[in-house]
């Protein structure tokens, strides 16, 4: 009988980057319950104080036998799947390595610039790379539903998006809120860069017909909450997703790892994983 967490002939080797972070910890923890996925390396920034610590012990799930390291070249090798929630610059550096050595990647990092997104698309010509602003299965179903809702409701309904996250989140709006806005804008034939309104103050005047409002709140330890509202005179329709635990994102990312491990080079999303693309 194979020991829990030990590799077998059919396991997928996983590298977790940002292993000391909030999401990195949960990825390591959830990997203990996925016998088909095997943690082979855990990465953090050079000189990070947790370097050398056991990744499992740091995540609070017992010894994993994998020390947190700071050398991505040693960790990201051919055939392995990188799973990362960190910062754009670090993720992009790792993706360049993924493309060079023939690894694969699942990236939940948000806040990429348009130039960085373009480079990721180019790197995906050499490696299977999955990028999603939100790894939740339910949120990705919501992305699909929002396009249908927006098309059916049309221009008569005002669109407003509100997102709430913990006080430590660095980017705003969230990648999920931006993706929701992109989906709705595309369904309505609008250019988001021209119609997005990021909060309001003073006397901005009457709301224009085509604007899409996006408001970001930061409070305490909120894992993540997104509400998109379609309102017109006489009624309002809202779709809300609330994440109660980061494990929902970790489990979605590991589901994505299984998917991307079997794919040829290309740029994928959670919509592909769920068969919704």
C-alpha positions, 0 to 999 in steps of 0.5 A: 500500500502506498503511503499517503502523499508518496509518489506512484507511477501515475502521479503528477509532480507539482511545484508550489511557488509562493509556498509560504503565502496564504495560497501557497500554504493551502496548496501544500495542505490540499496536496496531502489529500490528492494521491495523484498529485505529488509535491516535489518542490516548494519555492519562495523568494531568495533570502525569505526567512522560511527557506529550508523549512519543511513545506508541510510543517509550515502549512500545518499538515505535518512533515512533507519531506520537501524543504522550501527552496529559493532556486527555481532552476532546480525546482522547475524541470521538464515534466513538472507542473508549476502552481503559483499564486504570487506577484506578476514579476516572479510568476513571469520569471518562472513562466520563462523557465517553464517555457525553456525547460518543457514544464507546465504551469497553473498561474493564479497570480493577478495584476499582470500588465497588458505587456506581461499578458502578451509575453505570457501568450507568447511563452504559451507557444512553447509550454502548456500554461493555464492562467486564471484570475480565479480558480474557483469552479463556481466563479468560472461557471459565473463567468459563463453565466454572466455573458448570457445574462448581459446579452439577454438583459441588454443596454436597459440594465445598469451594470455594477460590480462590487468586490471585497477582499482582505486588507492584505490584497495588493491589487485592485480591482481584483482580477476576478472583478476585472474578468467579470467586467470584461465578460459583460463588456464583450457580451454587450459590445462595449470597450471596457477601457472606455466605459469602466468607472472605478468608484465615484465621488463628488458630483459625477453627474447622471450615470451614463447608459453604457458605463460599467461600475467597479468598486473595490473594498478591503476589509479584515480577513475577507477571503473574497466576495464578488457581486455583479448587479444588473439594475433597471427601473423597477427591478435588479438582478444580482449574482453573488459569489462568496468564498468561505475558504481559500481551499476552494481556490487551491482545489480548483488550481489542483484540478487545473494541474491535472488538466494542464499536465495532459495538454500540448503547448498553449494558453488555457483557462479554467473555462477549458478545464470545465469544458465551458470554453 
